[in-house]
Amino acid sequence: MEGTINGLLQSRLRERHGTNPGDGHLPFASSRVFRNQTSYNRFWDGRNHLTVIITSVRNLTRSFLANSHRSPLADRLETDRIIRILIAILYATKNHLRAGWGAEIIPGTAINPSTGDATLISEYSDLLPKGLYGCDDRGLGLVLQLTVFVEQYIKKGTDRGWFHAPQASQMQVQLNGLVDAYGRMETIRLTPIPIAHLIHQKQVLALFGGVLPFALVDQMDYWAIPVVSLVMFTLYGIDGIGSQLEDPFGYDRNDIKMDYIVEDIRCEISVLVEEWKKAGDGGYEMFVGRRHGGGAGMGGQVERADYGNGVV
């Protein structure tokens, strides 16, 4: 649409003045392209960084479960705790990017300081370590705080012989990649497009809309009115789309569906943990050696160890 109108403008001005204004349109077109490409890149990069975090949580969960499903009960309880923390990292990332600076300092929903009970926010229920206190008020985000527990678990597992050195190194790479992606998402969230650029773009767009009718009226007569209206509706719509995509982590329909994505990953990990618990109780491999819903072999149910509440 913009290209068609620009062609008519160039033709009209060439007829009247014998000039070629094509080069004058280049800055305006470039600003439109820059505006929308930059905004969409923020949306796309945000989604890719979220995928990096999810992939890291999946890989760490798989490694932790696969290397501990035949461990003593005390060690398996510790693994269950760290898996919950990995899931909590997903929620903490989502809430941090939405300016929910940690569940433990939100008035009315904080962890009880006297009992250490879990937060009343339902999505964190049974995920955060008992007695956890937050440091958001001192500048430490909950995501980075929880990754310390994960790194301590990797170090402990290496010292106890659960993981060999190269395997532990790969886990560290996954954890570092998670923190890196979290930082890049923070950059998108906390670094808006410069206000001077936005103001200038709106001024140029308004100026273009003011000049366009005079360029078309002689050639189109009254048809210039709907044509100009349609062109400006399109251009302002493009500008509005750019504004919507600048911050892709919110609650709008055009934002990344973080709530659904995180819940889907929690469900996926819950199945892994459930199978891991059953395999450890029955003494067989995960996903084999039993019927769905049955016990070990053709008998009844196997008595389950007490893991407390599950991750869901």
Phi and psi in degrees as a GROMACS rama.xvg file:
@    title "Ramachandran Plot"
@    xaxis  label "Phi"
@    yaxis  label "Psi"
@TYPE xy
-61.3763  -37.5432  GLU-2
-66.2865  -37.521  GLY-3
-64.4188  -47.2511  THR-4
-63.9512  -39.2201  ILE-5
-62.5835  -37.8406  ASN-6
-63.5972  -41.6146  GLY-7
-64.2205  -40.3442  LEU-8
-61.9871  -45.4531  LEU-9
-62.3084  -42.6087  GLN-10
-63.0238  -42.6383  SER-11
-66.6961  -44.1791  ARG-12
-68.6171  -33.391  LEU-13
-67.5256  -37.4269  ARG-14
-66.1772  -40.0719  GLU-15
-81.1344  -41.371  ARG-16
-118.471  -6.87479  HIS-17
67.6632  25.1815  GLY-18
-115.263  161.556  THR-19
-113.523  102.799  ASN-20
-85.1748  10.584  PRO-21
-56.1518  -40.3052  GLY-22
-66.6688  -26.3039  ASP-23
-71.2374  -22.392  GLY-24
-80.6206  -18.7693  HIS-25
-59.3255  -45.0653  LEU-26
-60.3268  -40.6272  PRO-27
-66.1123  -45.1414  PHE-28
-63.5148  -40.02  ALA-29
-64.2486  -37.2784  SER-30
-66.0256  -36.2506  SER-31
-65.8154  -43.302  ARG-32
-64.4827  -44.5071  VAL-33
-60.7799  -43.9244  PHE-34
-59.3125  -50.5549  ARG-35
-76.8993  -37.0888  ASN-36
-66.3225  -40.7038  GLN-37
-63.5042  -44.6989  THR-38
-64.5388  -44.2382  SER-39
-68.4759  -34.7128  TYR-40
-60.9526  -38.0066  ASN-41
-63.328  -43.065  ARG-42
-62.7242  -49.306  PHE-43
-66.0269  -43.2634  TRP-44
-64.4293  -39.2104  ASP-45
-60.64  -41.8521  GLY-46
-66.4924  -40.1741  ARG-47
-66.607  -38.6767  ASN-48
-68.0537  -35.8677  HIS-49
-63.1885  -38.2592  LEU-50
-63.0349  -38.4092  THR-51
-61.1535  -43.868  VAL-52
-64.3425  -44.0925  ILE-53
-63.1224  -42.5888  ILE-54
-62.6415  -40.8012  THR-55
-63.9526  -42.0534  SER-56
-64.7647  -41.1444  VAL-57
-61.8152  -47.7113  ARG-58
-64.5455  -43.1332  ASN-59
-65.8699  -41.4533  LEU-60
-60.4577  -48.1222  THR-61
-59.3202  -44.2657  ARG-62
-66.9829  -43.2156  SER-63
-63.5363  -43.0375  PHE-64
-71.0596  -42.838  LEU-65
-65.5187  -27.7671  ALA-66
-96.6426  4.69323  ASN-67
-136.62  7.16395  SER-68
-73.3976  -13.1871  HIS-69
-115.177  20.9756  ARG-70
-79.6488  166.509  SER-71
-59.9006  159.542  PRO-72
-57.9832  -41.3823  LEU-73
-60.4379  -40.0322  ALA-74
-69.2673  -36.9567  ASP-75
-68.8245  -33.7465  ARG-76
-62.6014  -39.3547  LEU-77
-67.1959  -38.1968  GLU-78
-65.1348  -42.204  THR-79
-58.8613  -40.1419  ASP-80
-63.3835  -41.768  ARG-81
-72.8068  -30.527  ILE-82
-65.8547  -39.4063  ILE-83
-61.7506  -39.2945  ARG-84
-64.7404  -38.2037  ILE-85
-61.0412  -41.2339  LEU-86
-66.342  -38.9495  ILE-87
-62.2108  -31.1361  ALA-88
-61.5052  -38.0898  ILE-89
-62.7999  -46.0926  LEU-90
-66.4474  -39.8582  TYR-91
-64.2812  -38.2014  ALA-92
-61.9032  -48.0748  THR-93
-59.5458  -47.3222  LYS-94
-70.8664  -34.9391  ASN-95
-63.9612  -40.8598  HIS-96
-71.0069  -15.7101  LEU-97
-102.238  18.0173  ARG-98
66.7661  24.4158  ALA-99
-92.5431  87.5859  GLY-100
-77.2948  53.4804  TRP-101
101.993  129.735  GLY-102
-67.7415  -25.9203  ALA-103
-80.9895  -4.82662  GLU-104
-122.132  7.90409  ILE-105
-78.7546  121.367  ILE-106
-55.3258  133.092  PRO-107
86.1521  -10.0389  GLY-108
-130.303  10.9965  THR-109
-77.0186  161.214  ALA-110
-62.6268  134.917  ILE-111
-65.7031  116.802  ASN-112
-67.4991  -21.1236  PRO-113
-86.7023  -33.9936  SER-114
-106.946  -20.1726  THR-115
72.9569  19.3703  GLY-116
-66.0548  156.757  ASP-117
-64.0589  155.288  ALA-118
-58.6238  153.238  THR-119
-81.2285  -8.64733  LEU-120
-67.7514  122.173  ILE-121
-61.2654  -35.5709  SER-122
-70.7072  -20.4278  GLU-123
-93.8773  -1.94882  TYR-124
-56.4921  125.879  SER-125
66.4143  14.2433  ASP-126
-103.786  -42.4056  LEU-127
-76.3296  146.926  LEU-128
-59.88  143.25  PRO-129
-61.3907  131.638  LYS-130
80.4422  8.79343  GLY-131
-63.3868  133.121  LEU-132
-116.418  141.149  TYR-133
-88.4972  161.897  GLY-134
-125.389  22.0517  CYS-135
-59.836  -36.1201  ASP-136
-67.6162  -14.5937  ASP-137
-106.81  7.71517  ARG-138
97.6742  5.70516  GLY-139
-104.306  117.414  LEU-140
-71.8207  154.03  GLY-141
-64.8358  -33.112  LEU-142
-61.2709  -52.2587  VAL-143
-63.8983  -35.4629  LEU-144
-62.0748  -42.1615  GLN-145
-72.3705  -29.3294  LEU-146
-65.3413  -22.5191  THR-147
-63.5475  -39.7242  VAL-148
-63.25  -39.5796  PHE-149
-65.6906  -43.9262  VAL-150
-66.0936  -36.8374  GLU-151
-64.0185  -37.2418  GLN-152
-65.5788  -41.8007  TYR-153
-62.2418  -42.6358  ILE-154
-64.2912  -42.5061  LYS-155
-65.3828  -41.8977  LYS-156
-63.8782  -36.6796  GLY-157
-66.1259  -43.6683  THR-158
-64.6383  -31.8258  ASP-159
-89.1734  -2.52651  ARG-160
85.4879  13.2215  GLY-161
-70.6738  -37.3813  TRP-162
-124.551  141.029  PHE-163
-83.043  167.381  HIS-164
-57.7645  -48.2222  ALA-165
-61.412  -36.498  PRO-166
-66.4318  -42.9767  GLN-167
-63.0664  -36.1681  ALA-168
-63.1394  -41.4602  SER-169
-64.8692  -36.2837  GLN-170
-64.4774  -38.6681  MET-171
-63.3062  -38.3567  GLN-172
-62.5366  -43.1516  VAL-173
-61.5196  -43.1553  GLN-174
-67.5687  -40.4155  LEU-175
-65.3989  -38.4971  ASN-176
-63.1076  -37.1658  GLY-177
-61.6763  -48.0685  LEU-178
-64.2768  -38.8639  VAL-179
-62.9429  -45.4349  ASP-180
-64.2794  -38.4043  ALA-181
-60.7589  -42.5976  TYR-182
-65.0394  -37.8822  GLY-183
-68.7723  -34.4384  ARG-184
-68.2488  -36.7921  MET-185
-60.0288  -40.9471  GLU-186
-60.1628  -43.6761  THR-187
-62.4956  -43.0001  ILE-188
-68.4763  -38.2859  ARG-189
-101.393  0.154034  LEU-190
-121.916  89.5897  THR-191
-74.487  165.962  PRO-192
-64.2073  135.078  ILE-193
-52.3763  136.151  PRO-194
-64.2682  -33.3773  ILE-195
-61.5272  -40.012  ALA-196
-65.9233  -42.0057  HIS-197
-65.1621  -42.4731  LEU-198
-63.1716  -44.0855  ILE-199
-63.5683  -40.5768  HIS-200
-62.2578  -42.3065  GLN-201
-66.5983  -37.2962  LYS-202
-64.7922  -44.4104  GLN-203
-64.2341  -39.4885  VAL-204
-64.5953  -41.9489  LEU-205
-65.8149  -40.703  ALA-206
-62.9882  -42.149  LEU-207
-60.4772  -43.1088  PHE-208
-66.9138  -28.9075  GLY-209
-76.7798  -31.4325  GLY-210
-86.7993  -31.2138  VAL-211
-55.4332  -42.5457  LEU-212
-60.1239  -38.7247  PRO-213
-68.6857  -27.4611  PHE-214
-77.5565  -21.5678  ALA-215
-107.181  -17.893  LEU-216
-64.637  -38.401  VAL-217
-66.2137  -36.8814  ASP-218
-85.5789  -32.9142  GLN-219
-109.009  -11.0305  MET-220
58.4434  -130.156  ASP-221
-70.7257  -17.8426  TYR-222
-65.8645  -16.0195  TRP-223
-62.7968  -29.4445  ALA-224
-65.247  -55.6743  ILE-225
-66.5853  -32.6117  PRO-226
-65.1765  -46.7463  VAL-227
-63.5121  -40.7175  VAL-228
-61.0392  -43.2309  SER-229
-66.4839  -41.7534  LEU-230
-63.3842  -46.3569  VAL-231
-70.1602  -33.9256  MET-232
-60.2549  -42.9003  PHE-233
-64.8092  -45.9024  THR-234
-68.1144  -42.1443  LEU-235
-69.3226  -30.2683  TYR-236
-64.6942  -42.4744  GLY-237
-61.4414  -41.375  ILE-238
-63.9215  -38.6688  ASP-239
-67.2693  -37.0104  GLY-240
-61.7144  -41.9842  ILE-241
-59.6843  -40.7808  GLY-242
-64.0233  -38.3507  SER-243
-65.2286  -37.633  GLN-244
-86.086  -7.20172  LEU-245
-63.1326  -39.6296  GLU-246
-117.853  94.7347  ASP-247
-86.8919  9.11405  PRO-248
-106.592  12.1925  PHE-249
-89.7153  -148.625  GLY-250
-109.92  -1.11127  TYR-251
-69.3601  163.07  ASP-252
-64.57  -28.3951  ARG-253
-85.8691  -3.59202  ASN-254
-83.9161  166.439  ASP-255
-62.0194  134.683  ILE-256
-80.0603  69.0381  LYS-257
-66.865  -36.5671  MET-258
-60.5233  -47.8181  ASP-259
-67.608  -39.9638  TYR-260
-63.8333  -47.1772  ILE-261
-65.5633  -41.4955  VAL-262
-63.5486  -36.9377  GLU-263
-64.4545  -41.5834  ASP-264
-68.3365  -37.142  ILE-265
-62.0234  -42.3056  ARG-266
-62.6021  -42.9721  CYS-267
-61.258  -45.8892  GLU-268
-69.0311  -32.5842  ILE-269
-61.4841  -39.1389  SER-270
-64.6236  -43.1289  VAL-271
-58.8901  -45.6988  LEU-272
-65.9744  -40.015  VAL-273
-62.7748  -44.655  GLU-274
-66.6491  -35.6901  GLU-275
-64.5332  -41.1578  TRP-276
-65.4358  -42.93  LYS-277
-66.7407  -38.4972  LYS-278
-65.4719  -39.7796  ALA-279
-67.2109  -36.2144  GLY-280
-71.1213  -38.8  ASP-281
-91.1004  -12.3272  GLY-282
78.1687  24.2166  GLY-283
-122.926  176.62  TYR-284
-74.3292  156.195  GLU-285
-65.5714  137.796  MET-286
71.9631  3.7097  PHE-287
-138.353  163.069  VAL-288
84.92  7.09705  GLY-289
-156.638  156.506  ARG-290
-86.4584  152.979  ARG-291
-63.301  121.956  HIS-292
87.654  -4.34348  GLY-293
-100.245  -173.206  GLY-294
-99.3141  -152.348  GLY-295
-79.2991  121.264  ALA-296
70.2903  -144.765  GLY-297
-93.9423  1.14463  MET-298
-75.878  -162.332  GLY-299
-83.7227  -155.324  GLY-300
-73.9676  143.832  GLN-301
-85.4478  137.696  VAL-302
-65.073  128.382  GLU-303
-89.9815  145.527  ARG-304
-72.0633  154.999  ALA-305
-86.7843  101.426  ASP-306
-96.0818  -0.80486  TYR-307
80.4818  -153.839  GLY-308
-74.491  145.615  ASN-309
-76.5393  -176.062  GLY-310
-80.8476  -8.91079  VAL-311
